């Protein structure tokens, strides 16, 4: 009986630890609601780690063009992401017109895009940390003679 309890406790601990690792980078949230009578409503919440994991399965040759285009901009991208992380909740763009409202902002460490018009409402939220990691993975897929992604030469010594 004690062996069964130990196995159950070990399994529960593993599940909790796995859940913690999977959700460590936050979640990507996408919601789309069509306002017409028979419109669709889609709500998708996915751990941001799936983004990182998914990029590992993309063949490097398929990412080389993107890597070549993003690598010269890495210092600027990293500076912008660092500034967004340190600045806190900020609205970058807000457009209000007669039948539309668009907002691009940071909220709780995520970039959030909200669009509301006569036809639909769209909400997309992605953690900045996940974006930063994805950009580094894409940049690492390119030729090695260009500037390396952030942290590529970090020492592993204590």
C-alpha positions, 0 to 999 in steps of 0.5 A: 500500500505504501509503495502505491502511495509513493508511486502516486505521489511520484507521478503527481510530482512529475505532472506538476513539474511538467506543467510548471516547465510547460507554462514557464514562458507563459501562454499565447492567446488568440481569440477571434469572434465574428459578429455576424449571426452565424459567425464563428468564435475561436479561442485558442490558448497554447503554452508559449513553449510550443512555439519554441518546440515547434521551431526545432522541427522546422528544417534549418534550410527553411529558416535561412532566408528569415535568419539572414533578414533578422540577424542584422536587426538582432541588436535593435530587436533585443533592445526593443524587447528589453525596453518593453519588458522593463517599461511595464504596461504601455500602449504603443498604438491606438487607432480609433475610427468610426467603426474600428478600434485597434490597440497594440500594447504591452500588458503583464510581459506580453505584447497584445494586439486588439482589433474591434470593428463591425465585422469581428473582434480579434485579440492576440497576446504573446509573451515577450520572452517567447518572442525573444526566444523564437527570434533567437532560434530563427537567427541561429538557423542562418549562416554562422558568419553573421552576428550571433544571437544574444547569449550565444557566447555566454560562458558556462563557467560559474 
